[in-house]
Amino acid sequence: MLKNYFQPRNSNKDTVIITNLTDYERVSHNRFRVFLLDHSTIENEHQLSATSMMTMKIMREMQSDMEIEGYIDSINVLLDDLRDNLKGTLPLTIKSFDLKLFIKLLSFKYDYSEDYARLITRLEQVVPLVVDEMDYQAKEKAFVIYLYPEAGLSIKEQI
């Protein structure tokens, strides 16, 4: 119910009231945008699916780099030149190379000098990046709820 209350669309603001007990003021449904996280969500971020926060973060960062467009154009010209070298009569065309296609070519490559088989290590690497993207998308108003953060972690790792 808390998550739904703070959603930009389909909010349950008419049936739920959240009050700040310090000031006795109603908390507006626009004040935050809630995101739910758990270990499996973070593990899925490693797949860089089209809707993952990591993919959105990479896209945003690449689009803000002015040189990227030049690289993409150069790759497309090279692909056209490569196609022109094909001998034959088939009317072939090249699909345009873009950032989405580039991201599909990416995969995580870990430095095995660190123990990336451990869940805590993967979480420490990816969670801050995912939360940073959530904060950006929510315009600095992200409210992150991490479900069962202790699951699968040792007592020392939980601390």
C-alpha positions as CSV (number, residue, x, y, z in Angstrom):
1,M,0.0,0.0,0.0
2,L,2.9,2.3,0.8
3,K,4.4,1.7,-2.6
4,N,1.1,2.4,-4.4
5,Y,0.5,5.6,-2.4
6,F,3.7,7.2,-3.8
7,Q,3.3,6.2,-7.4
8,P,2.8,9.0,-10.0
9,R,0.0,7.1,-11.6
10,N,-2.5,4.7,-10.1
11,S,-2.0,6.1,-6.6
12,N,-4.2,5.0,-3.8
13,K,-4.2,8.5,-2.4
14,D,-7.9,8.5,-2.0
15,T,-8.0,5.5,0.2
16,V,-4.7,5.8,2.2
17,I,-3.6,8.7,4.4
18,I,0.0,9.0,5.6
19,T,0.7,11.4,8.4
20,N,4.0,12.9,9.6
21,L,3.6,12.3,13.3
22,T,6.3,14.9,14.1
23,D,4.4,17.8,12.5
24,Y,1.0,16.2,12.3
25,E,0.8,17.0,8.6
26,R,-0.4,14.8,5.8
27,V,2.4,13.5,3.6
28,S,1.5,14.3,0.0
29,H,1.5,11.4,-2.5
30,N,3.8,13.5,-4.7
31,R,6.5,13.9,-2.1
32,F,8.3,10.6,-2.9
33,R,8.4,7.9,-5.6
34,V,8.7,4.5,-4.0
35,F,10.9,1.7,-5.5
36,L,11.0,-1.8,-4.2
37,L,14.3,-3.7,-4.3
38,D,15.4,-7.2,-3.2
39,H,18.3,-9.4,-3.9
40,S,16.7,-11.0,-7.0
41,T,16.0,-7.6,-8.5
42,I,19.6,-6.6,-8.1
43,E,20.8,-10.0,-9.6
44,N,18.5,-9.3,-12.6
45,E,20.2,-5.9,-13.1
46,H,23.3,-7.9,-14.2
47,Q,21.4,-9.0,-17.3
48,L,21.0,-5.4,-18.6
49,S,17.4,-6.0,-19.8
50,A,15.6,-3.2,-21.6
51,T,13.8,-2.0,-18.5
52,S,16.6,-2.5,-16.0
53,M,17.8,0.5,-14.0
54,M,21.4,-0.2,-15.0
55,T,20.4,-0.1,-18.7
56,M,18.6,3.2,-18.2
57,K,21.7,4.6,-16.3
58,I,24.1,3.5,-19.0
59,M,21.8,5.0,-21.7
60,R,21.4,8.3,-19.8
61,E,25.2,8.6,-19.2
62,M,26.0,7.8,-22.9
63,Q,23.4,10.2,-24.2
64,S,25.0,13.0,-22.2
65,D,28.4,12.4,-23.8
66,M,28.6,14.5,-27.0
67,E,31.2,12.2,-28.7
68,I,28.9,9.2,-28.6
69,E,26.8,10.3,-31.6
70,G,30.0,10.6,-33.7
71,Y,31.0,7.1,-32.7
72,I,27.6,5.7,-33.6
73,D,27.7,7.5,-37.0
74,S,31.2,6.1,-37.7
75,I,30.1,2.6,-36.9
76,N,27.1,2.9,-39.2
77,V,29.3,4.2,-42.1
78,L,31.7,1.3,-41.5
79,L,28.9,-1.2,-41.5
80,D,27.6,0.2,-44.8
81,D,31.1,0.0,-46.3
82,L,31.4,-3.6,-45.1
83,R,28.0,-4.4,-46.7
84,D,29.1,-2.8,-50.0
85,N,32.0,-5.3,-50.1
86,L,29.6,-8.2,-50.2
87,K,29.5,-9.7,-53.7
88,G,26.1,-10.8,-54.8
89,T,22.8,-9.6,-56.1
90,L,20.8,-9.8,-52.9
91,P,19.2,-6.5,-51.8
92,L,20.7,-6.4,-48.4
93,T,20.6,-3.6,-45.9
94,I,22.2,-3.0,-42.6
95,K,20.1,-2.3,-39.5
96,S,21.2,0.9,-37.9
97,F,23.5,0.6,-35.0
98,D,22.4,2.6,-31.9
99,L,22.8,2.8,-28.2
100,K,20.2,0.1,-27.5
101,L,22.1,-2.3,-29.8
102,F,25.3,-1.4,-28.1
103,I,23.9,-2.1,-24.7
104,K,22.8,-5.5,-25.9
105,L,26.4,-6.3,-26.7
106,L,27.5,-5.4,-23.1
107,S,27.9,-7.9,-20.3
108,F,29.3,-7.7,-16.8
109,K,33.0,-8.8,-16.6
110,Y,34.2,-9.0,-13.0
111,D,37.7,-8.7,-11.8
112,Y,38.2,-12.1,-10.2
113,S,40.9,-10.8,-7.8
114,E,37.8,-9.9,-5.7
115,D,35.3,-12.5,-4.7
116,Y,32.4,-11.8,-7.0
117,A,30.8,-15.2,-6.3
118,R,29.8,-13.7,-2.9
119,L,26.4,-12.0,-2.9
120,I,27.5,-9.2,-0.7
121,T,30.2,-8.2,-3.2
122,R,27.7,-8.0,-6.1
123,L,25.3,-6.1,-4.0
124,E,27.9,-3.6,-2.9
125,Q,28.8,-3.0,-6.6
126,V,25.4,-2.7,-8.1
127,V,23.0,-1.3,-5.4
128,P,24.6,2.2,-5.3
129,L,24.3,2.5,-9.0
130,V,20.7,1.3,-9.1
131,V,19.7,3.7,-6.3
132,D,21.5,6.5,-8.0
133,E,19.4,5.9,-11.2
134,M,16.2,5.7,-9.1
135,D,17.0,9.0,-7.4
136,Y,17.6,10.5,-10.9
137,Q,14.3,9.2,-12.3
138,A,12.4,10.3,-9.2
139,K,14.0,13.8,-9.4
140,E,15.8,13.4,-6.1
141,K,12.6,12.1,-4.4
142,A,13.3,8.4,-4.4
143,F,12.1,6.3,-1.4
144,V,13.7,2.9,-1.6
145,I,12.3,-0.1,0.2
146,Y,14.7,-3.0,0.3
147,L,12.9,-6.2,1.1
148,Y,14.7,-8.8,3.2
149,P,18.1,-7.3,2.9
150,E,19.6,-9.8,5.4
151,A,18.5,-12.9,3.2
152,G,21.5,-15.0,2.1
153,L,24.0,-12.9,4.0
154,S,26.2,-13.9,6.9
155,I,25.8,-12.1,10.3
156,K,29.0,-10.2,9.5
157,E,27.8,-9.2,6.0
158,Q,24.4,-8.1,7.5
159,I,26.2,-5.7,9.7
